[in-house]
Amino acid sequence: YNEGKNYLSLKVAEKLTVSFLKYETLILEEGAEVEIIYKEQELSCNLQVEDICFRLVGNVDRVDIYNGTLRIIDYKSGKAVSDKDLSFKIWDEIADDPEKDKLFQVLMYAYLFLKNNPKYINTDVVAGIFSFRNLDNGLQIAANEGELIFDNNTLDAFEEQLIRIIN
């Protein structure tokens, strides 16, 4: 039974991968410019909370520059991701709402990347998810009421949520 289940899982993974590669090929054929900066990259930084230094670590799937926009990307092959999963109205939702786990994850990746690469702060940056189950949506991006600008205020607001969680 396990061999049959593993075979089916492998076939599903293969189908999703082929679909994603076709999607990537299509956008390149349409003239998109893509420069991949990182794949499967571990990012980390230290965060001082009172007298304790915490080491924050995350493994981002991909960071690229797509037509001039820096994109911090996580891939999801399971359940489809909705725009609701990646949007918020107030920052406290990130720490208080367990259904915002995907949002927290991509914002953490953005936070870690920008802490390590501050030259990208205040540039055109998005963080989001490619849902292999719904490639028609393209990259679904994290948004605060429709938009999220990755500047020092955004990093500070996210860091406040990290401190709330740690405390």
C-alpha positions in Angstrom: 0.0 0.0 0.0 2.8 2.5 0.9 4.5 1.9 -2.4 1.3 2.7 -4.3 0.8 5.8 -2.1 4.4 7.0 -2.7 4.0 6.4 -6.4 0.9 8.6 -6.5 2.6 11.3 -4.4 5.5 11.3 -6.8 3.2 11.5 -9.8 1.4 14.5 -8.3 4.7 16.2 -7.5 5.9 15.6 -11.0 2.7 17.0 -12.5 2.9 20.1 -10.3 6.5 20.7 -11.1 5.9 20.3 -14.9 3.0 22.8 -14.6 5.2 25.3 -12.8 8.0 25.0 -15.3 5.6 25.5 -18.1 4.3 28.6 -16.3 7.9 29.9 -15.9 8.7 29.2 -19.5 5.6 31.1 -20.7 6.4 34.2 -18.8 10.0 34.2 -20.2 8.7 33.7 -23.7 6.4 36.7 -23.1 9.4 38.8 -22.5 9.7 38.9 -18.7 13.2 39.5 -17.3 14.0 37.2 -14.4 17.2 37.0 -12.4 17.3 34.4 -9.7 19.4 35.6 -6.7 18.8 32.8 -4.3 17.3 29.3 -4.3 16.7 27.3 -1.1 18.7 29.9 0.9 19.0 29.9 4.7 18.6 33.4 6.1 19.2 34.5 9.6 19.6 37.5 11.9 19.8 38.2 15.6 17.0 40.0 17.5 17.7 41.4 20.9 14.7 41.2 23.2 15.5 42.7 26.6 18.6 40.8 27.8 18.3 37.9 25.5 19.6 37.6 21.9 17.5 35.4 19.7 18.8 33.9 16.4 16.0 34.0 13.8 16.4 31.5 10.9 14.3 30.8 7.8 14.8 28.9 4.6 13.5 30.9 1.7 12.6 29.0 -1.5 13.6 31.7 -4.0 14.6 35.3 -4.2 14.6 36.8 -7.7 14.3 40.1 -9.6 11.3 40.0 -11.9 11.0 42.9 -14.3 12.8 45.2 -11.8 10.8 44.0 -8.7 12.6 42.0 -6.0 10.4 39.0 -5.1 10.8 36.9 -2.0 9.0 33.6 -2.8 7.8 30.6 -1.0 6.4 27.6 -2.9 3.4 25.7 -1.7 2.4 22.4 -3.2 -0.4 21.5 -0.9 -3.8 23.2 -0.4 -4.3 26.2 -2.7 -3.5 29.6 -1.1 -6.1 32.4 -1.2 -5.5 36.1 -1.1 -7.2 36.1 2.3 -4.3 34.0 3.6 -1.8 36.7 2.7 -3.7 39.9 3.6 -4.2 41.8 6.8 -5.6 45.0 8.1 -3.7 45.5 11.4 -0.3 44.2 12.3 -1.6 42.4 15.4 -3.3 39.9 13.1 0.1 38.4 12.2 0.7 37.3 15.8 -2.8 36.8 17.0 -4.5 34.9 14.1 -3.2 31.3 13.6 -4.8 31.3 10.1 -2.2 34.0 9.1 0.7 31.4 9.3 1.5 31.7 5.6 1.5 35.5 5.9 3.8 35.3 8.9 6.1 33.0 7.0 6.6 35.2 3.9 6.9 38.3 6.0 9.6 36.5 8.1 11.5 35.7 5.0 11.2 39.3 3.8 12.4 40.5 7.2 15.4 38.2 7.3 16.3 39.0 3.7 16.1 42.7 4.1 18.0 42.7 7.4 20.8 40.9 5.6 20.4 43.0 2.4 19.4 46.6 3.5 20.2 48.0 0.1 16.8 46.7 -1.0 14.9 48.5 1.7 12.6 51.2 0.1 12.9 49.6 -3.3 10.3 47.7 -5.2 10.0 44.5 -3.1 7.2 42.0 -2.7 6.9 38.8 -0.7 4.5 36.1 -1.6 3.6 32.5 -2.5 3.4 30.5 -5.7 0.7 27.9 -5.0 1.4 25.0 -7.4 -2.2 24.0 -7.1 -3.3 27.4 -8.5 -0.6 28.7 -10.8 -3.2 30.8 -12.7 -3.0 33.3 -9.7 0.7 33.8 -10.3 2.6 35.1 -7.3 0.2 35.9 -4.6 1.7 38.7 -2.5 1.5 39.7 1.1 -0.6 42.9 1.4 -1.8 45.3 4.1 -5.1 46.5 2.7 -4.0 46.1 -0.9 -0.3 47.2 -0.6 2.8 46.6 1.5 5.8 48.8 1.1 9.0 47.2 2.5 10.6 50.2 4.2 12.0 50.6 7.7 8.5 51.3 9.2 7.3 47.9 7.8 10.3 46.1 9.2 9.9 47.8 12.6 6.2 46.9 12.7 6.9 43.3 11.9 9.7 43.2 14.5 7.2 44.4 17.1 5.1 41.4 16.2 8.1 39.1 16.6 8.8 40.6 20.0 5.2 40.1 21.0 5.4 36.4 20.0 8.7 35.9 21.8 7.5 37.6 25.0 
